Amino acid sequence: MDDAPANGRKGLLAAAAVGAATTVAGRALLARLTGGRFGDADEYNTAKVTVSGPIRRSQGRPSPLSGPGGATADDVVEQIEAADEDEDVEALLVELNTPGGEVVPSDDIRRAAADFDGPTVAYATDTCASGGYWIASGCDELWARDASLVGSIGVVGSRPNAKGLADKLGITYEQFTAGEYKDAGVPLKEIEEDEREYLQGIIDGYYEQFVETVSEGRDMDPDEIRDTEARVYLGDDAAEMGLVDELGTEDDVEDRLADLLGAEPEVREFTPDRGFAERLGIGAERVAFAAGSGVAGAFTDDGGDIDVEFR
């Protein structure tokens, strides 16, 4: 069989790719679709990673009503580690637009940023709340816009109470456990007072960890952090309180990076190492949050007996 037509098509595709790479838009498209492996040949000295949406361990499949699944911690950590291993990368820019999310995944990203060998600057766009602020505490500096929402240094634990509904439906609860608190928080039974104290103790423990981590990372008095009472603040108020280092746009942040590097920052966005088809499906997704995840989180819970999150 003659392979000439097939080879011709391959040649046309290759030519199209080369042609696209000669334009700014083409280079950007190829870089996004291929994870920066093609179309981004310019020199760079700064890696940019983005944390957008609710922070989760892994990417769930979003429903049409819930929208994108949020920031996947494992992906973000992988990007930061790849940047740290890249000899061309001298600085890290972490863009944050997140209301928070799961506890340990948030801490994984914070630790990766803290371990990066070079200057690290976090930049809050719309929202840097709770788990997002936890991540920012692992960076050398935090920048925000005047109208960014910043803070929400607190922890939420929740459980559905389906006991009344179960009674109406004639559903009874019977479970066999070993260990007094093994079924504490199960939604089909009323929670006992000692169980409530036990579960609240876990939340309080997470909160103290949060306060201690922010205190060390941001060089703040722990009592000042507690005095915020998990409020969110506009960027200018957050800056006055010391929750934010500087206010400005991304251009201002790049000017700061120039000072830190002693050279103009050439920024390359590091993206998850996904397949080509998956990039076509999700490459254009962007989520903007107008409030903390007290609103967003109500629609993104994955279920379970007790949900504990930074939000």
Protein Blocks (a to p, Z undefined) as FASTA:
>chain_A
ZZklmmmmmmmmmmmmmmmmmpmklmmmmmmmnnomgoplbccfbdcdddedjddfbdcd
ddfklopnbjafklmmmmmmmmmmpmkbmbdcdddddebdcfklmmmmmmmmmmpgcddd
dddfkbcghjlmmmmmmpmbdcddfklceejiacddddddfklmmmmnopacddddedjk
lmgoiakbccdfklmmmmmmmmmmmmmmmmmmmmmmnopafklmmmnnopacdfklmmmn
opafbgcdfklmmmmmmmmnopacddddddddddfklmmmmmmgccddfbdfklmmmmmc
gbdjbdcddZZ
